[in-house]
Amino acid sequence: MARDDKLKLGTFVYTFGFNPASWLHPASDVNGANRIEHLLDVARISEAAKFDFMFVADSPAAAIGDPEALSRSPTKMNRFEPLTLITALATLTERLGFVATASTSYYEPYNLARIFSSIDHLSGGRACWNVVTSDHDETGYNFNREGLDPHALRYEKGAEFVDVVFGLWDSFEADALLLDRSSGVYYDKDKLHTLNHKGKHFQVRGPLNIASTPQGRPVIAQAGGSEAGMELAARTAEIVFSLASSPERNGAFYRNVKDRMAKFGRDQNDLKMMPGIVVNVGETKAQAQAKVDFLIDNLHPDVGRWMLGEFLETDLSGAALDEPFPMERLPSEPKGSKALFEELTDFIRQGHTLGHLIRHYAEKSTGNGITGTPKEIADFMEEWFETRAADGFILMFPTLPASLTDFVELVVPELRRRGLFREEYEGTTLRQNLGLSTPVNRYTAAR
């Protein structure tokens, strides 16, 4: 049965694009990592196309690894702090939502609750927190830790962290501000509440010293395919980012997470499953492939070794490109996408060289996406949407803004022709445009 809602779309942002060679693209601003004009251009193109949001990915640390490779890839090495960035961009846009990554491992709940409340007010209700627990060792060394805490502990702390933030966001009820000059009463004292949280990992009194925000509270995004991650998503998330490699795989993940929501008293429409996909589009298939080939041809071998080595969790520095992949360096289990790991393993067993494997991996990236004509890409997206493998997509453009512009000019008109994507925004807040309900303040509900 055809759906009566529309696709949700977001622009995924690494500074120059998703591909590590994107900064070498002639249409990119080589100084863009430190100029707001570059990312403002990405935001304005996304907003003009009526995208739901711009998703700012982040890790609060520089990468650790092969210095030669890292010196050729700016992906993690020079970029704005995301909460500062989206605050600036929000004041220069009107309807586009902004998703920023912030880790429960390296903030305090009170600080983060206050920052996101401020951004939601300053943006008029367009803020979203991408909840992560962090998964790179290099981050912990900057925050008084020796690498990462264990996975189970990170998620246990993360779940309590989110609960505390939600509690703080309920400090002021929506109608608490009286602003009555005649009586001199600024707010209703009975509608400001102290949290007094004392848990296993956090002790936070509250209340938060900022009023309820335009969205009731900022939207929550999350990724994570582990059992703990799916439980946290079903209980708290409103956007779920995934990287499954087929509609069948993602459809199973979609149902797994959404079927858990009822036990938390949540409606499935209040969670949008949005897989990340890499998109290369051209007026012809050959033109689209040429765009892929340009980036792969300009990917330095050291960067390729580092990218593949990071995915496989093995050191490939110095490995010969013209010889078969060293099988002793192949792990038994993948760190990331299992489907992509299996595809790479099959490719290795066919006897291909390391150089060929790097090119193959660079083209597949996440293992999730499409290279083709506007019709082929619209067909791809329509299948995922109509079979309920996705409610929309987080678009991981190889280059910014060039690949984004290509998509807006070539694919968006085709999606609209099919009735799959909006002509205008539905509202002024991110919640309204995503079709999410406004959370009810716990104290108002108790009243």
C-alpha positions as CSV (number, residue, x, y, z in Angstrom):
1,M,0.0,0.0,0.0
2,A,1.3,3.4,-1.0
3,R,2.4,5.7,1.8
4,D,0.7,8.9,2.6
5,D,3.8,10.7,4.0
6,K,6.8,12.1,2.2
7,L,10.5,11.2,2.1
8,K,12.6,13.0,4.7
9,L,16.0,14.1,3.5
10,G,19.1,15.4,5.3
11,T,22.6,16.5,4.1
12,F,25.4,14.7,5.8
13,V,28.4,17.0,6.4
14,Y,32.0,16.3,6.6
15,T,33.6,19.7,5.6
16,F,34.4,19.0,1.9
17,G,32.3,15.9,1.4
18,F,32.2,12.2,2.4
19,N,35.1,11.1,0.2
20,P,38.6,11.8,1.7
21,A,39.7,13.1,-1.7
22,S,36.8,15.6,-1.9
23,W,39.0,18.5,-0.9
24,L,40.9,17.9,-4.2
25,H,37.8,18.4,-6.3
26,P,38.2,21.6,-8.4
27,A,34.8,22.9,-7.3
28,S,35.6,22.7,-3.6
29,D,36.7,25.6,-1.5
30,V,40.2,24.5,-0.3
31,N,39.9,27.0,2.6
32,G,36.4,25.9,3.4
33,A,37.2,24.1,6.7
34,N,37.8,27.5,8.4
35,R,35.3,29.7,6.5
36,I,31.7,29.8,7.4
37,E,30.8,30.8,3.9
38,H,31.5,27.3,2.6
39,L,29.2,25.5,5.0
40,L,26.6,28.3,4.8
41,D,26.5,27.6,1.1
42,V,25.8,23.9,1.8
43,A,23.1,25.0,4.3
44,R,21.4,27.4,1.9
45,I,21.4,24.9,-1.0
46,S,19.8,22.3,1.3
47,E,17.2,24.8,2.6
48,A,16.3,26.0,-0.9
49,A,15.7,22.4,-1.9
50,K,13.4,22.0,1.2
51,F,15.6,19.4,2.9
52,D,14.7,18.6,6.5
53,F,18.1,19.1,8.0
54,M,21.9,19.4,7.8
55,F,23.7,16.6,9.8
56,V,27.1,17.7,11.2
57,A,29.1,14.5,12.0
58,D,31.9,14.9,14.5
59,S,34.5,13.3,16.6
60,P,36.1,15.6,19.2
61,A,39.6,14.5,18.4
62,A,42.1,14.4,15.6
63,A,42.7,11.0,14.1
64,I,45.6,8.9,15.2
65,G,47.4,6.7,12.7
66,D,49.8,6.9,9.8
67,P,51.1,10.5,9.8
68,E,51.7,10.5,6.0
69,A,48.2,9.4,5.3
70,L,46.6,11.7,7.8
71,S,48.5,14.7,6.4
72,R,46.7,14.1,3.1
73,S,43.2,13.8,4.5
74,P,41.4,16.7,6.3
75,T,38.4,14.6,7.3
76,K,39.1,14.7,11.0
77,M,42.0,17.0,11.1
78,N,40.6,20.5,10.7
79,R,37.0,21.2,11.3
80,F,34.6,23.4,13.4
81,E,33.2,22.4,16.8
82,P,29.7,21.4,15.7
83,L,27.6,23.1,18.4
84,T,29.3,26.4,17.7
85,L,28.9,25.9,13.9
86,I,25.2,25.1,13.9
87,T,24.5,28.1,16.2
88,A,26.0,30.4,13.6
89,L,24.3,28.7,10.7
90,A,20.9,28.7,12.4
91,T,21.0,32.5,12.6
92,L,21.6,32.8,8.9
93,T,18.8,30.4,7.8
94,E,15.1,30.1,8.4
95,R,13.6,26.6,8.0
96,L,16.5,24.1,7.8
97,G,17.0,21.9,10.8
98,F,20.5,21.3,12.2
99,V,21.7,18.0,13.7
100,A,24.9,18.2,15.7
101,T,26.9,15.3,17.2
102,A,27.8,15.5,20.9
103,S,29.0,12.6,23.1
104,T,27.6,11.5,26.4
105,S,31.1,10.3,27.3
106,Y,32.6,13.8,27.3
107,Y,30.0,16.3,28.4
108,E,28.0,16.8,31.6
109,P,24.2,16.4,31.2
110,Y,23.5,19.9,32.6
111,N,25.9,21.6,30.1
112,L,24.6,19.8,27.1
113,A,20.9,20.3,28.1
114,R,21.6,24.1,28.4
115,I,23.6,24.4,25.2
116,F,20.9,22.6,23.1
117,S,18.1,24.5,24.7
118,S,19.9,27.7,23.8
119,I,20.4,26.6,20.2
120,D,16.7,25.6,19.9
121,H,15.6,29.0,21.1
122,L,18.1,30.8,18.8
123,S,17.0,28.8,15.8
124,G,13.3,29.1,16.4
125,G,13.0,25.3,17.0
126,R,15.4,23.7,14.6
127,A,17.9,21.9,16.8
128,C,18.6,18.2,17.0
129,W,21.1,16.4,19.2
130,N,22.8,13.4,17.6
131,V,23.4,11.2,20.7
132,V,26.7,9.2,20.6
133,T,28.8,7.5,23.2
134,S,31.9,7.8,21.0
135,D,33.7,4.8,19.5
136,H,37.3,5.9,18.8
137,D,40.1,5.4,21.2
138,E,41.8,8.7,20.3
139,T,39.0,10.7,21.8
140,G,39.4,9.4,25.4
141,Y,43.0,10.5,25.6
142,N,41.8,14.2,25.5
143,F,39.3,13.7,28.3
144,N,41.4,12.3,31.2
145,R,41.0,8.7,30.1
146,E,43.1,6.0,28.7
147,G,41.2,5.3,25.5
148,L,37.5,4.3,25.5
149,D,35.4,3.0,28.4
150,P,34.0,-0.5,27.6
151,H,31.0,-0.6,25.2
152,A,28.4,-1.7,27.9
153,L,29.5,0.9,30.3
154,R,29.4,3.7,27.7
155,Y,25.8,2.7,26.8
156,E,24.8,2.4,30.5
157,K,26.1,5.9,31.2
158,G,24.7,7.2,28.0
159,A,21.1,6.0,28.8
160,E,21.2,7.7,32.2
161,F,22.7,10.8,30.6
162,V,19.8,11.1,28.2
163,D,17.3,10.6,31.0
164,V,18.9,13.4,33.0
165,V,18.9,15.8,30.0
166,F,15.2,15.0,29.3
167,G,14.4,15.7,32.9
168,L,16.3,19.1,32.8
169,W,14.5,20.0,29.6
170,D,11.2,19.6,31.5
171,S,12.3,22.1,34.2
172,F,10.1,24.9,32.9
173,E,6.6,23.9,31.8
174,A,5.6,25.4,28.4
175,D,3.4,28.1,30.0
176,A,5.6,28.9,33.0
177,L,6.6,32.4,31.8
178,L,4.0,34.8,32.9
179,L,5.9,38.0,32.0
180,D,3.3,40.0,33.9
181,R,4.7,43.6,34.4
182,S,1.6,44.7,36.3
183,S,2.2,42.2,39.1
184,G,5.9,42.0,38.7
185,V,5.8,38.2,38.3
186,Y,8.1,36.9,35.6
187,Y,7.3,33.2,35.9
188,D,4.9,30.9,37.7
189,K,6.9,29.4,40.6
190,D,4.7,26.3,40.6
191,K,5.7,25.6,37.0
192,L,9.4,25.5,37.5
193,H,10.7,22.1,38.8
194,T,13.9,20.8,40.4
195,L,15.0,17.4,39.0
196,N,17.0,16.2,42.0
197,H,18.5,13.3,40.0
198,K,20.7,10.9,42.0
199,G,21.7,7.9,39.8
200,K,24.5,5.4,39.3
201,H,26.6,7.7,37.2
202,F,25.2,11.2,37.6
203,Q,24.0,13.5,40.4
204,V,22.2,16.6,39.0
205,R,20.0,18.8,41.1
206,G,18.7,21.3,38.5
207,P,16.5,23.1,37.5
208,L,17.8,24.1,34.1
209,N,17.9,27.9,33.9
210,I,16.3,28.4,30.5
211,A,12.6,28.2,29.5
212,S,11.0,25.4,27.5
213,T,12.0,25.6,23.9
214,P,10.0,26.1,20.7
215,Q,9.9,22.3,20.1
216,G,9.2,21.3,23.7
217,R,12.6,19.8,23.5
218,P,15.2,19.4,20.7
219,V,14.8,16.4,18.4
220,I,16.9,13.4,19.2
221,A,19.0,11.5,16.6
222,Q,20.9,8.3,17.2
223,A,22.8,5.5,15.4
224,G,23.9,2.1,16.6
225,G,23.0,-1.4,15.7
226,S,23.9,-3.1,18.9
227,E,21.2,-4.4,21.3
228,A,21.9,-1.6,23.7
229,G,21.8,0.9,20.8
230,M,18.5,-0.4,19.5
231,E,16.9,-0.2,22.9
232,L,18.1,3.3,23.5
233,A,16.8,4.3,20.0
234,A,13.4,2.8,20.6
235,R,13.1,4.6,23.9
236,T,14.5,8.0,23.1
237,A,15.3,8.6,19.4
238,E,13.3,10.4,16.8
239,I,15.8,10.1,13.9
240,V,17.7,6.8,13.5
241,F,20.8,6.8,11.3
242,S,21.7,3.4,9.8
243,L,24.1,1.9,7.3
244,A,22.5,-1.3,6.1
245,S,23.4,-2.3,2.6
246,S,20.0,-3.4,1.1
247,P,16.3,-2.7,1.6
248,E,15.9,-6.2,3.0
249,R,18.6,-5.7,5.7
250,N,17.5,-2.2,6.6
251,G,13.8,-3.3,6.6
252,A,14.6,-5.9,9.2
253,F,16.5,-3.2,11.3
254,Y,13.6,-0.8,10.7
255,R,11.0,-3.3,12.1
256,N,13.3,-4.4,14.9
257,V,13.7,-0.9,16.3
258,K,10.1,0.3,15.7
259,D,8.5,-2.8,17.1
260,R,10.3,-2.1,20.4
261,M,8.7,1.4,20.8
262,A,5.3,0.2,22.1
263,K,6.7,-1.0,25.4
264,F,8.0,2.5,25.9
265,G,4.6,4.0,25.1
266,R,5.7,5.5,21.9
267,D,4.1,5.8,18.5
268,Q,6.1,4.4,15.5
269,N,5.5,7.6,13.6
270,D,7.6,9.5,16.1
271,L,10.7,7.7,14.9
272,K,12.1,8.3,11.3
273,M,14.5,5.6,10.1
274,M,17.0,7.4,7.8
275,P,19.8,5.3,6.4
276,G,22.9,7.1,5.2
277,I,23.6,6.6,1.5
278,V,26.4,7.7,-0.7
279,V,24.9,9.2,-3.9
280,N,26.7,10.0,-7.2
281,V,24.4,11.3,-9.9
282,G,24.9,12.2,-13.6
283,E,22.7,12.8,-16.5
284,T,24.0,9.5,-17.8
285,K,25.4,6.5,-16.0
286,A,28.8,7.2,-17.6
287,Q,28.8,10.8,-16.2
288,A,28.0,9.5,-12.7
289,Q,30.7,6.9,-12.9
290,A,33.2,9.5,-14.1
291,K,32.6,11.5,-10.9
292,V,33.4,8.4,-8.8
293,D,36.5,7.7,-10.9
294,F,37.9,11.2,-10.4
295,L,37.8,10.8,-6.6
296,I,39.2,7.3,-6.6
297,D,42.0,8.3,-9.0
298,N,42.9,11.2,-6.7
299,L,42.9,9.2,-3.5
300,H,46.5,8.9,-2.4
301,P,47.5,5.2,-1.8
302,D,48.5,6.0,1.8
303,V,45.1,7.5,2.5
304,G,43.5,4.4,0.9
305,R,45.6,2.1,3.0
306,W,44.6,4.0,6.1
307,M,40.8,4.1,5.2
308,L,40.8,0.3,4.5
309,G,42.9,-0.4,7.6
310,E,40.6,1.5,9.8
311,F,37.6,-0.4,8.5
312,L,39.3,-3.8,8.9
313,E,41.0,-2.7,12.2
314,T,44.5,-3.6,10.9
315,D,47.7,-1.8,10.0
316,L,48.2,-1.7,6.2
317,S,50.9,1.0,6.2
318,G,53.7,0.0,3.8
319,A,51.8,-3.0,2.4
320,A,52.6,-3.5,-1.3
321,L,49.8,-2.3,-3.6
322,D,50.6,-4.7,-6.5
323,E,50.5,-7.8,-4.4
324,P,47.5,-9.8,-3.0
325,F,46.0,-8.6,0.2
326,P,47.9,-10.1,3.2
327,M,45.4,-12.6,4.5
328,E,47.0,-12.7,7.9
329,R,45.8,-9.1,8.4
330,L,42.2,-9.9,7.7
331,P,40.1,-10.0,10.9
332,S,37.5,-12.7,11.6
333,E,34.8,-10.2,12.3
334,P,34.1,-6.7,11.0
335,K,34.1,-3.5,13.0
336,G,31.5,-1.9,10.7
337,S,29.1,-3.1,8.0
338,K,29.0,-6.9,8.0
339,A,27.6,-6.9,4.4
340,L,30.5,-4.8,3.2
341,F,33.0,-6.9,5.1
342,E,31.7,-10.0,3.4
343,E,31.9,-8.4,0.0
344,L,35.5,-7.3,0.6
345,T,36.4,-10.8,1.8
346,D,35.0,-12.3,-1.4
347,F,36.9,-9.8,-3.4
348,I,40.1,-10.7,-1.6
349,R,39.6,-14.4,-2.2
350,Q,39.4,-13.8,-5.9
351,G,43.1,-12.9,-5.8
352,H,42.9,-9.1,-6.3
353,T,45.8,-7.0,-5.3
354,L,45.7,-4.6,-2.3
355,G,45.6,-1.7,-4.8
356,H,42.5,-3.1,-6.5
357,L,40.9,-3.8,-3.1
358,I,41.4,-0.2,-2.0
359,R,39.8,1.1,-5.2
360,H,36.9,-1.3,-4.6
361,Y,36.5,-0.2,-1.0
362,A,36.8,3.5,-1.9
363,E,33.9,3.2,-4.4
364,K,31.7,1.2,-2.0
365,S,32.6,3.4,1.1
366,T,29.8,2.6,3.5
367,G,28.6,-0.3,1.4
368,N,25.4,1.7,1.0
369,G,24.5,3.9,-1.9
370,I,24.1,4.3,-5.6
371,T,25.8,5.7,-8.7
372,G,23.5,6.4,-11.6
373,T,21.0,8.6,-13.4
374,P,18.3,10.6,-11.7
375,K,15.7,7.9,-12.6
376,E,17.9,5.1,-11.2
377,I,18.5,7.0,-7.9
378,A,14.8,7.9,-7.6
379,D,13.9,4.2,-8.2
380,F,16.4,3.2,-5.5
381,M,14.9,5.7,-3.0
382,E,11.3,4.9,-3.9
383,E,11.9,1.1,-3.3
384,W,13.4,1.7,0.1
385,F,10.6,4.1,1.1
386,E,7.6,2.2,-0.2
387,T,8.8,-1.1,1.2
388,R,9.3,0.6,4.6
389,A,13.0,0.0,4.7
390,A,13.4,3.7,5.3
391,D,11.4,6.9,6.1
392,G,14.0,9.0,4.3
393,F,17.7,9.3,3.8
394,I,20.7,11.0,5.1
395,L,22.6,11.9,1.9
396,M,26.4,11.4,2.2
397,F,27.5,13.5,-0.7
398,P,31.1,12.6,-1.9
399,T,31.9,16.3,-2.5
400,L,30.3,19.5,-1.1
401,P,28.7,21.5,-2.5
402,A,29.1,19.9,-6.0
403,S,27.5,16.6,-5.4
404,L,24.7,18.2,-3.4
405,T,24.0,20.7,-6.2
406,D,23.9,17.7,-8.7
407,F,21.3,15.9,-6.5
408,V,19.2,19.0,-6.1
409,E,19.1,19.8,-9.8
410,L,18.8,16.3,-11.1
411,V,17.1,14.0,-8.5
412,V,14.8,16.3,-6.5
413,P,12.6,17.2,-9.5
414,E,12.2,13.5,-10.2
415,L,11.2,12.8,-6.6
416,R,8.7,15.6,-6.7
417,R,7.3,14.4,-10.0
418,R,6.6,11.1,-8.3
419,G,5.0,12.8,-5.3
420,L,7.7,11.5,-3.0
421,F,9.1,14.8,-1.7
422,R,7.7,18.1,-0.5
423,E,7.3,21.2,-2.5
424,E,7.3,23.4,0.6
425,Y,8.1,23.1,4.3
426,E,5.1,22.0,6.4
427,G,6.1,24.2,9.4
428,T,8.7,26.3,11.0
429,T,10.3,23.8,13.4
430,L,12.2,20.7,12.6
431,R,9.7,18.7,14.6
432,Q,6.8,20.0,12.4
433,N,8.7,19.3,9.1
434,L,9.6,15.7,10.2
435,G,6.0,15.0,11.3
436,L,7.0,14.4,14.9
437,S,4.7,15.0,17.9
438,T,5.7,17.5,20.6
439,P,6.8,15.7,23.8
440,V,4.5,16.4,26.8
441,N,6.3,17.9,29.8
442,R,6.2,15.3,32.6
443,Y,5.0,17.8,35.2
444,T,2.2,19.1,32.9
445,A,1.1,15.5,32.3
446,A,1.1,14.8,36.0
447,R,-1.1,17.8,36.6
